[in-house]
Amino acid sequence: MIQAAKNGGLLLLLTAVLAPALAVAQEAAAPPTLSAGDTAWMLTSTALVLFMTIPGLSLFYAGMVRAKNVLSVMMQCFAITALITVLWALYGYSLAFDATGMTKEAINLYTFIGGFGKAFLGGVGRDSLTATIP
């Protein structure tokens, strides 16, 4: 029993050592292209989240005020959502995804907050595609 376990362990070790030698070189992967299905799903899911969030947030805050102020609170929630959407496209994307000032050697402000290299969605196009999702 012990001898069989030792032989099994030796066989497993030998397989783990020799398995990488069987790997063959592969050709470079083709550059990613946009997928119509992925793009449609991203647009659909974004719309569904907005359709869920705006009324839910509006009704939540409308429940905290008098009945005469409900419409005002709902319009404020909608206006804030529209404002944040525009601010994200102008500045937020750049602060989240710009890596121009990041270095591996030092921890600085750019390690946590990106710069304004992609402000107003500058430099964002088909060439910045990393996968099939835009």
ROMARKOL-305734 format. One record per residue (C-alpha): residue number from 1; residue in three letters; x, y, z. Coordinates in pm, 1 decimal, m for minus. Layout:
<recs>
 num residuo       xx       yy       zz
 NUM     Ala        X        Y        Z
...
</recs>
This chain:
<recs>
 num residuo       xx       yy       zz
   1     Met      0.0      0.0      0.0
   2     Ile    275.0    242.2     93.7
   3     Gln    480.8    135.6   m208.7
   4     Ala    181.5    202.9   m439.2
   5     Ala    139.0    549.6   m287.2
   6     Lys    508.0    625.1   m339.6
   7     Asn    489.1    503.7   m700.4
   8     Gly    174.4    712.6   m759.2
   9     Gly    343.4   1019.8   m611.2
  10     Leu    652.0    961.8   m823.4
  11     Leu    436.4    923.9  m1134.3
  12     Leu    251.0   1245.8  m1050.5
  13     Leu    578.6   1432.5   m996.1
  14     Leu    722.5   1299.6  m1321.6
  15     Thr    408.4   1404.6  m1509.5
  16     Ala    421.1   1754.0  m1360.1
  17     Val    786.8   1794.7  m1456.2
  18     Leu    758.3   1659.0  m1810.7
  19     Ala    419.9   1806.0  m1907.6
  20     Pro    555.9   2153.1  m1992.6
  21     Ala    797.7   1993.9  m2239.7
  22     Leu    497.1   1884.7  m2446.0
  23     Ala    376.7   2243.1  m2489.7
  24     Val    419.8   2368.0  m2843.3
  25     Ala    467.2   2726.0  m2956.0
  26     Gln    154.0   2894.3  m3080.0
  27     Glu    104.4   3172.0  m3327.6
  28     Ala     16.6   3515.7  m3198.7
  29     Ala   m349.3   3568.3  m3124.1
  30     Ala   m551.9   3775.0  m3365.9
  31     Pro   m623.3   4131.0  m3250.9
  32     Pro   m960.4   4161.5  m3078.6
  33     Thr  m1256.1   4284.5  m3277.9
  34     Leu  m1584.6   4426.2  m3160.6
  35     Ser  m1858.7   4172.5  m3112.7
  36     Ala  m2207.6   4290.5  m3202.9
  37     Gly  m2360.6   4062.3  m2940.7
  38     Asp  m2132.9   4190.2  m2663.2
  39     Thr  m2200.2   4551.3  m2758.7
  40     Ala  m2576.6   4493.6  m2767.3
  41     Trp  m2565.4   4324.0  m2428.2
  42     Met  m2365.5   4610.1  m2272.5
  43     Leu  m2613.0   4867.6  m2405.6
  44     Thr  m2912.2   4660.6  m2291.3
  45     Ser  m2775.4   4597.9  m1943.2
  46     Thr  m2683.8   4965.4  m1903.2
  47     Ala  m3035.6   5070.4  m2000.5
  48     Leu  m3189.9   4815.8  m1763.2
  49     Val  m2975.0   4936.5  m1473.5
  50     Leu  m3072.6   5298.1  m1541.3
  51     Phe  m3440.4   5201.9  m1569.2
  52     Met  m3408.8   5026.3  m1234.7
  53     Thr  m3196.8   5281.0  m1048.9
  54     Ile  m3360.1   5612.0  m1136.1
  55     Pro  m3718.1   5519.2  m1034.9
  56     Gly  m3598.6   5322.5   m732.3
  57     Leu  m3387.6   5608.6   m603.7
  58     Ser  m3663.4   5857.1   m682.5
  59     Leu  m3927.5   5656.3   m498.7
  60     Phe  m3694.5   5602.7   m202.8
  61     Tyr  m3633.1   5974.8   m156.8
  62     Ala  m3993.9   6061.9   m243.1
  63     Gly  m4102.3   5851.7     53.2
  64     Met  m3908.2   6082.8    284.0
  65     Val  m4086.0   6406.2    186.8
  66     Arg  m4439.4   6540.8    187.6
  67     Ala  m4672.5   6448.8    m96.3
  68     Lys  m4651.8   6796.8   m250.0
  69     Asn  m4271.0   6764.1   m293.3
  70     Val  m4259.6   6418.5   m455.8
  71     Leu  m4239.8   6544.9   m814.7
  72     Ser  m3962.0   6785.9   m722.3
  73     Val  m3756.6   6508.0   m560.7
  74     Met  m3805.6   6279.4   m861.9
  75     Met  m3689.9   6551.9  m1100.6
  76     Gln  m3387.0   6619.7   m881.7
  77     Cys  m3290.7   6250.3   m893.5
  78     Phe  m3326.0   6246.0  m1272.2
  79     Ala  m3125.6   6568.4  m1312.9
  80     Ile  m2846.3   6441.7  m1087.2
  81     Thr  m2829.1   6116.1  m1284.9
  82     Ala  m2800.6   6311.0  m1611.1
  83     Leu  m2532.4   6538.3  m1464.1
  84     Ile  m2324.7   6248.2  m1331.0
  85     Thr  m2347.8   6072.3  m1669.5
  86     Val  m2202.5   6377.8  m1843.5
  87     Leu  m1933.0   6425.7  m1576.7
  88     Trp  m1829.2   6059.9  m1608.3
  89     Ala  m1785.1   6096.0  m1983.7
  90     Leu  m1588.5   6420.4  m1943.7
  91     Tyr  m1366.9   6354.9  m1640.6
  92     Gly  m1453.7   6036.3  m1451.8
  93     Tyr  m1336.6   5792.1  m1717.5
  94     Ser   m998.9   5963.1  m1732.3
  95     Leu   m956.1   5966.3  m1354.4
  96     Ala  m1044.5   5597.2  m1338.1
  97     Phe   m847.4   5457.5  m1632.9
  98     Asp   m560.9   5694.3  m1722.8
  99     Ala   m228.2   5543.4  m1616.6
 100     Thr     20.5   5798.4  m1752.7
 101     Gly    174.5   5897.4  m1418.0
 102     Met    186.3   5551.4  m1261.6
 103     Thr    524.8   5397.1  m1186.4
 104     Lys    617.8   5068.1  m1024.3
 105     Glu    896.9   5228.2   m823.7
 106     Ala    699.9   5495.4   m639.7
 107     Ile    362.0   5535.7   m479.3
 108     Asn    218.7   5874.1   m568.2
 109     Leu   m118.3   6033.2   m634.3
 110     Tyr   m134.1   5873.1   m980.8
 111     Thr   m119.6   5530.3   m815.9
 112     Phe   m469.2   5587.2   m679.6
 113     Ile   m617.7   5851.2   m910.4
 114     Gly   m545.4   5870.6  m1282.1
 115     Gly   m458.9   6186.8  m1468.9
 116     Phe   m647.0   6386.4  m1727.3
 117     Gly   m483.8   6221.9  m2029.7
 118     Lys   m816.0   6072.1  m2135.9
 119     Ala  m1035.5   6367.5  m2037.9
 120     Phe  m1327.6   6425.1  m2274.0
 121     Leu  m1268.2   6061.6  m2383.4
 122     Gly   m952.9   6171.2  m2566.9
 123     Gly   m758.5   5884.6  m2720.5
 124     Val  m1042.6   5638.3  m2672.9
 125     Gly  m1128.7   5459.2  m2994.3
 126     Arg  m1108.1   5126.5  m3170.7
 127     Asp   m733.0   5107.4  m3114.6
 128     Ser   m784.4   5110.1  m2736.6
 129     Leu   m999.9   4796.6  m2754.1
 130     Thr   m871.3   4520.9  m2525.5
 131     Ala  m1140.5   4257.2  m2568.0
 132     Thr  m1467.4   4211.9  m2752.8
 133     Ile  m1655.2   4442.0  m2515.6
 134     Pro  m1630.7   4815.8  m2592.8
</recs>
